[in-house]
């Protein structure tokens, strides 16, 4: 009987140790994967920044002239944003050229659509780029500049151009094209870009001139 209880005890301990080790491996894998995803998004953001505002258009340290959005702003107008989301400021000889905002469209067809929206001091859009998405290949993925030039349609638009009621896809009576067989994705992007413009209009002074979290002094 003692041997039986001893065997049960050893097996129980073995199972417990196995469970602890397995849980630890899974936790490490999840953390590593999450860190890798964040790093990939940051790299995509950096590429998008220079795609929207070419390096010849600014001479400050763009990646350092930033504002931590959750520390400085009420982001309700902007909608959901990632933890640690930064607004970037491009400047030429100290003068603001553009503010670049990280924006999330939470209502994509499959999941969130992460974007960068560049806005000039006058409130017009310098450019929009999708940096992460899981939209349907051949349909919703046309919001990606590598798949089509649809995203270029935001260039030069502003909060009042087109008019407020026209900030929608054409299927909803707005000014922006949808894709054949796919309306949800472009609708989500249009709504998110409009939120970015609304947020900028309410906060442009701080976005342009507030001392940054890690500025280069320009």
Order of alpha helices (4+ residues) and beta strands (2+ residues): alpha-beta-alpha-beta-beta-beta-beta-alpha
